[in-house]
Amino acid sequence: MKKEEVPDDLLRKAIELATWAPNGGNYQGWRFVAVKNKNVIAKMANAVQSVADLMASWPEAKAWPEDVQRYQKNASLFRNASACIGVFIAEYQSVADKLLNAE
């Protein structure tokens, strides 16, 4: 990974392009957060790795040992990134989901 800082205009462009991605019902319930602070990125990586390690310890993980090991190994791959873009999305239910779940 490059150690150079990612220009803000490049992050803005990446986020702008991401908003054009297809999504269910053109809902666009997403929010993006660009993170350039190395300490915050490290904390994010630690949190993701902690959850991956926990999940790898579950009895269910024994059914897919190679997949779980690969997931665990790569969970915090972004740790040394110059920037990260967090993507948050609100729950979405299509009209079909709502109709199928109606009582």
C-alpha positions, 0 to 999 in steps of 0.5 A: 500500500502507498504511504502517500496521503489521499487527496480530499478531491479524490475521496469526494470523487470516489464517494460521488461515483459510489452513489451511482451504484445500483440499489434496490428501488433506487432507495439510496439509504447510504451514508459515506464517511471518509477516514484519513486519521491513522489512529482511527483507521487502526481502531477500526481495523482492531475492531473488525479483527476482534470480531473476525477472531471471535467468529472464527472461534464459534463452533459453526466456523468448523464447517468452513475452516479454510474460508474462515481462516482466510476471512480472519487473515484478511479482515483488517487488511485495510489497517495500513491504508492511507484512507478508508471510506466507511459505508453505512446503510439504513434498513431497506424493505422493498414493496415486495418484502413489505407485502410478503411480511404483512400479516 
